[in-house]
Amino acid sequence: MTNPANWQKSSFSGGGEGNDCLELAATPSLVHLRESDTPDTRLSTAPGALVHLLNHIKNGIHGEG
């Protein structure tokens, strides 16, 4: 897997250098997510799929089982 170089912490992480943060990095075709306390464990997805998931979460839409 390509190692994204520019990890950014969530604005909800409280700032500082703590390890309780969600971090995001983007490459041309993927968005990568990780927790700063376990940086070797990552979730990677296409940007459109992440937008779709976040819109569903934001709008409280629940899928059918």
C-alpha positions as CSV (number, residue, x, y, z in Angstrom):
1,M,0.0,0.0,0.0
2,T,1.2,3.5,-0.7
3,N,2.1,5.4,2.4
4,P,0.3,8.8,2.4
5,A,2.7,11.5,3.4
6,N,0.4,14.2,4.8
7,W,-1.8,12.9,7.6
8,Q,-4.1,15.5,9.1
9,K,-5.7,15.3,12.5
10,S,-9.5,15.8,13.0
11,S,-10.5,19.3,14.2
12,F,-12.5,17.4,16.9
13,S,-9.3,15.8,18.3
14,G,-8.7,18.6,20.8
15,G,-5.4,19.7,19.2
16,G,-2.0,19.0,20.7
17,E,0.1,16.0,20.1
18,G,-2.1,13.5,21.9
19,N,-2.9,10.0,20.6
20,D,-6.7,10.3,20.7
21,C,-7.2,11.5,17.2
22,L,-8.7,10.5,13.9
23,E,-6.3,11.2,11.1
24,L,-7.0,11.5,7.3
25,A,-4.7,11.5,4.3
26,A,-5.6,11.5,0.6
27,T,-3.9,10.2,-2.5
28,P,-5.2,10.8,-6.0
29,S,-7.6,7.8,-5.9
30,L,-8.1,7.0,-2.2
31,V,-8.9,8.5,1.2
32,H,-7.0,6.9,4.2
33,L,-8.2,7.0,7.8
34,R,-6.4,5.9,10.9
35,E,-6.4,6.4,14.7
36,S,-3.2,8.0,15.9
37,D,-2.8,5.5,18.7
38,T,-2.7,2.6,16.2
39,P,-1.2,4.2,13.0
40,D,-0.4,0.9,11.3
41,T,-4.1,0.0,11.1
42,R,-5.7,2.0,8.3
43,L,-9.0,2.1,6.4
44,S,-8.8,3.1,2.8
45,T,-11.7,3.9,0.5
46,A,-12.7,5.8,-2.6
47,P,-13.6,9.5,-1.9
48,G,-17.1,9.1,-3.3
49,A,-17.8,6.1,-1.0
50,L,-16.7,8.0,2.0
51,V,-18.8,11.0,1.1
52,H,-21.8,8.7,0.7
53,L,-21.2,7.1,4.1
54,L,-20.7,10.5,5.8
55,N,-23.9,11.9,4.2
56,H,-25.9,8.9,5.5
57,I,-24.5,9.4,9.0
58,K,-25.0,13.1,9.0
59,N,-28.6,12.7,7.8
60,G,-29.4,9.8,10.1
61,I,-30.3,7.5,7.3
62,H,-30.3,3.8,8.2
63,G,-30.0,1.1,5.6
64,E,-32.4,-1.8,5.4
65,G,-30.9,-5.0,6.9
